[in-house]
Amino acid sequence: MNSIGDRIKKSRVALGLSQAEAAKQLNISTPAFCKIETGQTDLNISRLLQIAKTFKVPVMMLLTGETVDQGSSVDSNELREQLTAKDEEINKLRKKVIDLYDKLGM
């Protein structure tokens, strides 16, 4: 089974980019990009969107390996907005957890 990292690597290679070149375009370090490709780090939605845009591939292709047909009823803009909203919600919840740990003195 191909992972998101494998599909990102395949997209990068198709563009003829090295890991260092891809990392530079994404404004991250080469080791950080390597960890994305190898699955050692989890991607947030904004980074996934940035990679898809930079590599000129649909987000759905990175997520599933399949592209959405143009005739599909799926509205990619609506999905992008929903994913961004969920990402923001997750970040707020993470902040609450950190605040709770701080209150507990941990």
Secondary structure, 3 states (H helix, E strand, C coil): CCCHHHHHHHHHHHCCCCHHHHHHHHCCCHHHHHHHHHCCCCCCHHHHHHHHHHHCCCHHHHHHCCCCCCCCCCCHHHHHHHHHHHHHHHHHHHHHHHHHHHHHCC
